[in-house]
């Protein structure tokens, strides 16, 4: 009859220490992944918000650069005896502007996310304040899908005796669905407002047919 040899005390102690070491290693790995994911999530949200606002600004700047006469084309002004009698919004031009800005903003976001990407200092992953922004930068590629929409607003503001300024502003809304790396899924929303045209009106405020939240 064969008898199984019992492991020596040294071997049993070694196995015990090995099991404890593996358990600690697994716990440290899980903690490190959770810490890295949390730190990376915060950095991605912050940087993608900045990237989105930058892309929108560039898109609006492109539009204004290509359409230097935006103020004249955005509104149709009717004069009577040398004074402004009425102001109406050029709906076709407004819609063309919205299409231009939304398409260019989406394109800019795609290009900036590919060329700039996201980078995080190695020290940020420790979660320790005194190690923040220390160490080499670790680049990450971030993919996203975005929804961009525009809204025009009109307003009249008194500018002194017998003068009124007609302002046209555009607000651009961006919703970014960010996914990756390490299964980070977040939705980032930004809102940016720009004044794109203004007209000084001398005399009483004329009749106006235009857009408020167009």
Phi, psi and omega in degrees: 000130182276138178247134179281129183282130179287141179294148181292158178303326180293318180292320178297320179294322179296317179297322179297313179297322180295319179296318178296317180298317180295321179296316178296320180296319179295317179297318178295322179295316179297317179297317181297319180294318179295319180294316180296317181297320180294313180296318182293323179300313181297318181293318181297314180299313181297312184290325179288328173297314179297317180297320180296314180296322178296318180296319179295316178300318179295322179294317179294318178299320178299317180297312182293328178292321180280340182232075182295337181261034183305317182301318181288324183277335181290325183235141172262119184254130177254128181255151176218113181057040177083356179249155178288122181262327182201152177230130176228147182278138175277095187299323181297318180291322178299314179295322177295321178295317179298316179297315181300309186293318180295316180293317180291325177295316178298318179295319179296319179298316178301313184291318180293322179294330178281319185276317180276312182064197180234135176228143184230133175293140183301324182294337180294334183287343181286337184079002180267132185298317185288350176257000179297140178065019174252154178092174181290157177277134178253115182281147176226141174267134183236127176258150180205156169240142186229150173239122182242134177222157182234153177217129178262144175229147177239146178207152176245129181232132178294135183237024180127192183293120174063026179226141178224140177253126177265117182255140170237122180239157177235135175247127182251124180253133179232129172245118181251127171260111185259133176221140184078155356277175183040048171060036174275117179237114183218154173248126181244131179240137176229157179219122183231132181245140180221143170269126183245350178198149173208146181229129178271124182250123178263124183110194180291154179293125183282172173295146187220129172238106186208210186242127165242114191059059182287000000 
